[in-house]
Amino acid sequence: PVRLALGGKSGTEGSVNGFGGLSTGLIFGLILLGGTGLRLWQLTSAPPGCTTVECAVGLRILDWSLGRADLSAGVNSVGMGLTVLGSLLFGLFEPGTATLRWLTACLGILTLPLVFGLGRRLIPGPGGLAGGLMAMLLLAVNPLHIWFSRSTTPLALAGPLVALHLWASVRALQERDRRWFALSGLSWGLLFVEAAPFRLFLLIWAALWLLLALSDNRAPVADRLFP
């Protein structure tokens, strides 16, 4: 996602443009490095111990890793994808709060370049790079996102899935490329499974997105979403 978000169709377009003498790639890297540091600094000790939500999520993942999962809940459970990922990690590393927080922090870090790509695509013209960097910076230093990236919740995987879906959806509408339509649909399906309480909203959004996708209007996506 980093290479695709930074570049245009070739993956390199825009990387040589600068702001105040600094290249876009350098600014992107500095923001990503800072955001990563904020999410990994003293990760296993702050917040201290195991929060109530973390303990519940951890016990559920441990049950899955040990084969004691209640499969009857299936896709109606919140955070199914996180549970599956966590159970795989518990099979490779020592089960515990540290492993959970590393997983959550990595998901939070992954969201940053996706948000950059989304911001860059929503704003047409040269301003897209600056808009993407600003969106990424605001998320990188957002205290709420930092907290959720450092403390495991059932919806930890939903954040990057939302960013991935929106980014792929905008690219699909702009480029009319079946690969982006496929990625948009795949990410929407995973999000539908992951965020069970929001399925009605996701269905409404899917209907709106389908109308946009069937439209022949080539106006900028931001103008079509927010006329």
Disulfide bonds with the S-S distance in Angstrom:
Cys50-Cys55 2.34
